[in-house]
């Protein structure tokens, strides 16, 4: 069993929200208060059973199919990246996080909105699509969806003529 423990002593943003477990304003407030002091996050991975349990010192617990822990400091060039479990489930969780952040009217979720905007710009830069001006992640995703639909239609046409 692998065990990762993360200690957050400083508030860099609001704490993560468990979408599948439902978050009440009380549990969110409790987590935020815990984060302002110190939050310990423990990730337990049982590779034999493909079981991942994430617990935090605010009393939250989630059983997951995948986990990604990442952090960094661009000025120092520091990076921490750890992932485990199902890539498809992790992709879904990231997409759900993006959707949640983009649809949330709560001002406390602005941190996540900024994170996904930065992530989108970095992905675009690494693929050579970077623009000097910030790009709305939703517009970029719409463009990618349109490109995917066009490629699917082209492939369907090729398959129908074979």
LINCORJO-V853125 format. One record per residue. N is the residue number from 1. BURIAL is + if it has 24 or more other C-alpha atoms within 12 Angstrom, else -. Layout:
BEGIN
n,burial
N,BURIAL
N,BURIAL
END
This chain:
BEGIN
n,burial
1,-
2,-
3,-
4,+
5,-
6,-
7,-
8,-
9,-
10,-
11,-
12,-
13,-
14,+
15,+
16,+
17,+
18,+
19,-
20,-
21,-
22,-
23,-
24,-
25,-
26,-
27,-
28,+
29,-
30,-
31,+
32,+
33,-
34,+
35,+
36,-
37,-
38,-
39,+
40,+
41,+
42,+
43,+
44,+
45,+
46,-
47,-
48,-
49,-
50,-
51,-
52,+
53,+
54,+
55,+
56,+
57,+
58,+
59,-
60,+
61,+
62,+
63,-
64,+
65,+
66,+
67,+
68,+
69,-
70,-
71,-
72,-
73,-
74,-
75,-
76,-
77,-
78,-
79,-
80,-
81,-
82,-
83,-
84,+
85,+
86,-
87,-
88,-
89,-
90,-
91,-
92,-
93,+
94,+
95,-
96,-
97,+
98,+
99,-
100,+
101,+
102,+
103,-
104,-
105,-
106,-
107,-
108,-
109,+
110,-
111,+
112,+
113,+
114,-
115,-
116,+
117,+
118,-
119,-
120,+
121,+
122,-
123,-
124,-
125,-
126,-
127,-
128,-
129,-
130,-
131,-
132,-
133,-
134,-
135,+
136,-
137,+
138,-
139,-
140,-
141,-
142,-
143,-
144,-
145,-
146,-
147,-
148,-
149,-
150,-
151,-
152,-
153,-
154,-
155,-
156,-
157,-
158,-
159,-
160,-
161,-
162,-
END
